[in-house]
Amino acid sequence: MTQETDITAQNFAGAKLALFIGGNLAVILRDTRPDIPWPGRWDLPGGGREGDESPAHCALRETREELGLVVAATDLRWGQRFTGRSGPVWFFAAHLDASRVRDVVFGDEGQRWTLMPPQTYLSDPLAIPHFQDRLRLYLTASQG
């Protein structure tokens, strides 16, 4: 993981997590409401910052709320700060054993969730483009 993830007092708007369960990526099909960004698109767990939580805690809390999965901070393998539409945002990657799929309890945000091979997400026209770019960056970094 990059050293940037140790910064906790920094202002940021939110955080996302590329969560691998086994070799597949956990993705959430967003609601189709017109008042939300990227309606009807494949999203990744994560969301807006609450209080003074750190970037990692934000991503892990949102993952617990959206997928019912408790992911430990030690499961985070990579993190990087980006500039998003609402200001600084964080993008993390974590890997869990394939057996953790049975622990998923889908929350009330989104239409459904699924596991998707990362290459499928990277080429899916319904995937959110900037998350495709960030996932590509992580996959490249993790191969080096």
C-alpha positions in Angstrom: 0.0 0.0 0.0 1.3 3.5 -0.7 2.5 5.7 2.1 -0.2 8.2 1.3 -2.8 6.0 3.0 -1.3 6.9 6.4 -2.6 10.4 6.1 -5.7 10.6 8.3 -6.3 14.3 9.1 -6.5 15.4 5.4 -9.7 16.6 3.9 -11.3 14.3 1.4 -14.8 13.8 0.1 -15.0 10.0 0.0 -13.4 6.7 -0.7 -14.0 3.6 -3.0 -12.8 0.0 -2.7 -11.9 -2.4 -5.4 -12.8 -5.4 -3.4 -11.6 -8.8 -4.8 -13.3 -11.8 -3.4 -11.2 -14.7 -4.7 -10.2 -13.5 -8.2 -13.3 -11.5 -8.9 -14.4 -8.0 -8.2 -17.4 -7.2 -6.1 -19.6 -4.7 -8.0 -22.9 -3.0 -7.3 -25.5 -2.0 -9.9 -26.6 1.5 -8.9 -30.2 2.5 -8.6 -31.7 4.2 -11.7 -32.8 7.3 -9.8 -32.1 10.5 -11.9 -30.9 12.4 -8.8 -27.8 10.3 -8.2 -24.5 10.2 -10.1 -24.0 7.4 -12.6 -27.5 5.8 -12.3 -27.8 2.3 -13.6 -24.0 1.8 -13.7 -21.7 -0.8 -12.2 -20.2 0.8 -9.1 -17.7 -0.3 -6.4 -18.3 -0.2 -2.7 -17.6 3.1 -1.1 -19.1 6.5 -0.6 -18.9 9.8 1.2 -16.8 10.6 4.3 -18.6 10.8 7.7 -17.2 13.0 10.4 -13.4 12.9 10.8 -12.9 9.3 9.7 -9.8 8.4 7.8 -9.9 7.5 4.1 -9.4 3.8 4.8 -12.1 3.8 7.5 -14.5 5.5 5.1 -14.0 2.8 2.4 -14.3 0.0 5.0 -17.4 1.4 6.7 -19.1 1.9 3.3 -18.2 -1.7 2.3 -19.8 -3.0 5.5 -22.9 -0.9 5.0 -23.3 -1.9 1.3 -22.2 -5.5 1.3 -22.3 -6.5 5.0 -18.6 -7.4 4.8 -16.2 -6.5 7.5 -12.9 -5.9 5.8 -9.9 -5.3 8.0 -7.5 -2.4 7.3 -4.8 -5.0 7.0 -6.6 -6.4 4.0 -5.9 -3.2 2.1 -3.2 -3.7 -0.4 -3.1 -0.4 -2.2 -4.5 3.1 -1.9 -4.1 6.3 -3.8 -5.6 9.8 -3.6 -7.3 11.3 -6.6 -9.1 14.5 -7.4 -12.8 13.8 -8.1 -15.8 16.0 -8.9 -16.3 16.8 -5.2 -12.7 17.2 -4.3 -10.0 14.8 -3.1 -11.1 11.2 -3.0 -9.4 7.9 -2.3 -9.4 4.6 -4.1 -8.2 1.4 -2.4 -7.9 -2.2 -3.3 -8.3 -5.2 -1.0 -8.3 -9.0 -1.5 -10.4 -11.5 0.5 -10.5 -15.3 0.2 -13.2 -16.6 -2.1 -15.0 -18.2 0.9 -15.9 -14.7 2.2 -18.6 -14.6 -0.5 -20.9 -16.4 1.9 -20.6 -13.4 4.3 -22.1 -10.9 1.8 -25.4 -9.4 2.9 -26.5 -6.9 0.3 -27.6 -3.5 1.8 -30.4 -1.2 0.6 -28.3 0.9 -1.9 -28.3 -0.3 -5.5 -30.3 -2.9 -7.4 -28.1 -5.9 -6.9 -24.5 -6.9 -6.5 -22.4 -9.5 -8.2 -18.8 -10.8 -8.7 -17.2 -9.9 -12.0 -13.8 -10.7 -13.4 -11.7 -7.5 -13.3 -11.2 -7.6 -17.0 -14.9 -7.8 -17.6 -15.4 -4.6 -15.4 -12.6 -2.9 -17.4 -14.5 -3.5 -20.7 -18.1 -3.2 -19.5 -19.8 -0.1 -21.0 -21.9 0.2 -17.8 -18.9 0.4 -15.5 -18.1 3.9 -14.2 -15.2 5.1 -16.4 -13.0 6.8 -13.8 -13.2 3.6 -11.6 -12.2 1.6 -14.7 -9.1 3.9 -15.0 -8.3 3.6 -11.3 -8.7 -0.2 -11.3 -6.4 -0.4 -14.3 -3.8 1.7 -12.5 -4.0 -0.6 -9.5 -3.7 -3.8 -11.6 -0.7 -2.4 -13.4 0.9 -1.4 -10.1 0.3 -4.7 -8.5 1.9 -6.6 -11.4 5.2 -4.6 -11.0 
